[in-house]
Amino acid sequence: MVRYEHTQQGTVIRVALLIAAVACFALAQLLPAPPFLGPMALVVFVTLAYLFSSLTIQVTDHAVHWYFGPGMLRKQVPLAEIQAVATTRTRLLEGWG
């Protein structure tokens, strides 16, 4: 049974990756490059934007689960292994979110 669930949308990372995709595609068209490079960069960045489009946290009776986007990248920790919890502040260099 899910006791808690929250999904945080990754708007900033989605926009950044989509801008990078368009920039790489445009550069590949302007600069001498193999013809497959632009579409390949576009596919890679769009796929990353999809995979990291959100972060979902779930707490069940047995574990804490988290996964990105559609759930292909996921992890869990059994509640029995958690010894303590605390609220912390992170610095910008440690990540955002």
Summary of the structure (lengths in Angstrom):
residues: 97
radius of gyration: 18.2
end to end distance: 26.1
largest distance: 56.5
contacts: 218
relative contact order: 0.18
helix: 42%
strand: 28%
